[in-house]
Amino acid sequence: MAGVITGSGQWAFVVAAYGMTIVLTGAVLWHSWYAMVKAERRSDALRKDRK
């Protein structure tokens, strides 16, 4: 059958897919955390300006 991964190639594909998922999920989490920290800093700066 054309397009079917057989043998040890299928496990390499599965490992690569899980690896990409883990790395990209980590990147999204880090980016979200960093954006939140930046927003909190801006919020704190605005709050200090009001006083």
Residue, then its C-alpha position, 0 to 999 in steps of 0.5 A: m500500500a502506498g503511503v503506509i509507514t511500516g516497520s520501525g519507521q512508524w515508531a520513529f514517526v510516533v516518537a517524532a510526533y510526540g516530541m514535536t507536540i511536547v516541544l511546541t506545547g512547551a513553547v506555547l506555555w512559555h510564550s503565554w507565561y511571558a506575555m502574562v508577566k509583561a502585562e502584569r508589569r504594565s498593569d503595575a506601572l499604570r497603577k503606580d502612576r495613579k498614586 
